[in-house]
Amino acid sequence: MWTSLITLIALVLLTAAGAAVAVALTTTDRQRAHRAMNLLKILLGALLGSGGVLAAVIRLHEAGLL
């Protein structure tokens, strides 16, 4: 159950990050591009930071190491 939940959260975050990249690259409005870049920074922090740590902890727990 945990694996499917983590996968779903990761897919939602990746989809949101992809949308932010598309907006940042294709828009002609500088303010909108700036907001999209700020959102992208937040999403990448969430994807690479806590999500990776949580996934590693769950994998270690499943392996019996924690």
C-alpha positions in Angstrom: 0.0 0.0 0.0 2.8 2.4 0.8 4.5 1.9 -2.5 1.4 2.8 -4.5 0.7 5.8 -2.3 4.3 7.1 -2.7 4.1 6.4 -6.5 0.9 8.4 -6.8 2.3 11.3 -4.9 5.5 11.3 -7.0 3.4 11.2 -10.2 1.3 14.2 -9.1 4.5 16.1 -8.2 6.1 15.2 -11.5 3.1 16.3 -13.5 2.9 19.6 -11.6 6.6 20.1 -12.2 6.2 19.4 -15.9 3.4 21.9 -16.2 5.5 24.5 -14.4 8.3 23.9 -16.9 6.0 24.2 -19.8 4.5 27.5 -18.6 7.9 28.9 -17.7 9.3 28.1 -21.2 6.3 29.0 -23.3 4.8 32.1 -21.7 5.6 35.6 -22.9 4.5 37.2 -19.6 7.6 37.6 -17.5 5.7 37.7 -14.2 3.9 34.5 -15.0 7.2 32.8 -16.0 8.7 34.0 -12.7 5.9 32.5 -10.7 6.2 29.2 -12.6 9.9 29.1 -11.8 9.2 29.7 -8.1 6.7 26.9 -8.2 9.2 24.6 -10.0 11.8 25.3 -7.3 9.3 24.3 -4.6 8.2 21.2 -6.4 11.8 20.1 -7.1 12.6 20.6 -3.5 9.7 18.4 -2.5 10.6 15.7 -5.1 14.3 15.6 -4.3 14.2 16.3 -0.6 11.6 14.8 1.6 10.1 12.4 -0.9 13.4 10.7 -1.5 14.2 10.4 2.2 10.7 9.0 2.9 11.0 6.4 0.1 14.5 5.4 1.3 13.2 5.0 4.9 10.3 2.8 3.7 12.6 0.7 1.6 15.0 0.2 4.5 12.1 -0.7 6.8 10.8 -3.2 4.2 14.3 -4.7 4.0 14.4 -5.1 7.8 17.2 -2.7 8.3 15.2 -0.2 10.4 
